[in-house]
Amino acid sequence: MEETKENCGPDPYGRGWEHGDHKAMMWHLVKEAKAELLKEKIKKRLEAVEGKKLDEIANMLVEAKMEMRKAKKEFWKKKMEMKEKMMEIFSEGEGEQE
């Protein structure tokens, strides 16, 4: 009987073959390695062809994120200042209304 993923029992790693099925495991590793290598080659080509454009976009996004972070920090600072000032205003008039 031919060894395929369908007729092999599950291994402890969930790959669909029995623990001793080294042939299937090796074939799986080869396929994974080939896919990883292809991915690396695609990344290299993209870097060569569009690297400068992607760098510019990445820089723009990072700058925008940093500006948003700064604005958010300033917003919370102003909010706390207003809250403290309101508490001062309310606490000033507490003794007068009795």
N, C-alpha and C positions, 0 to 999 in steps of 0.2 A: 504494500500500500504506500502511495506517495505521501510524503510528509508535507502537510499544508497547515496553515493557521487554523483552518476549520476542524481538522480531525485530531489536533493535538490538544491535550489537556492544558489547563492554565498553569503557568509557572508562578512563583511567589511575587514576581514583578508585574504581573498582569499583561504580559506580552502575547499570550495565547498559545504558548508551547510548553511542553513538559520540561521539567528541570534539566533533564539530560539531553535535550534536543539542541546540541551545539551548532548544528548546521543551520537551523532556522535562526538561532540567536546571532550567528556571524553574518548571515544575510541581512538581518535587520540592522545590525551595526553598520554594515557597508552602505545600506540605503540612507541611514541617518547621516553618516559622514559625507556622503555625496551631496545631500541636501544642504548641510552646513557649509560645505565648500562652495557650492553654487551661490549661497547667500552671501558669503564673504566676497566672492568675485563680483557679484552684482553691486555690493556696497562700494568696492574699489572703483568700479566703472562710474557709478553715480558720483562719487567723490571727484573723479577726474573730469567728468562732463559738467556737473552742476555744483561742485564744491563751493565756489566763490558766492554763487547766488544763495545757496543754503546757509553759508556763513553769515551773509547779510541779513537773511530772514531770522536766523537764530539770534543775532545781536539785537535786532529790532524787538523781538519778543522778550528777550531778557531785560532790555531797557524799559519796555512797557510794564513788565511785571514789577520791576524795582520802583518805578514811579507810582504804580498802584499801591504797593506796600507802604511807601512813604506817605501817600495821601491817606491811607487807612489809619496809619499810626497818628497822623496829625488830627484826623477826625475824632479818634478816641480820646486824644489829649484834650481837644476843645470840649468834648462832651463832658469829661470829668471836671474841667474847669467850670463849666456852666452849672453842673450839679453842685459843686462845692459853693459857688456863689449863691445859688438858690437856697441852699441850707443855711448860709450865713444870713440871708435876707429874712428867712422864716424864723430863725432863732433870735434875731434882733427884737422882733415885736412880741415875743412870747410873754414877757412880764408886763406889758402895757395893757393887755385886754382883761385883766382880772378885776 
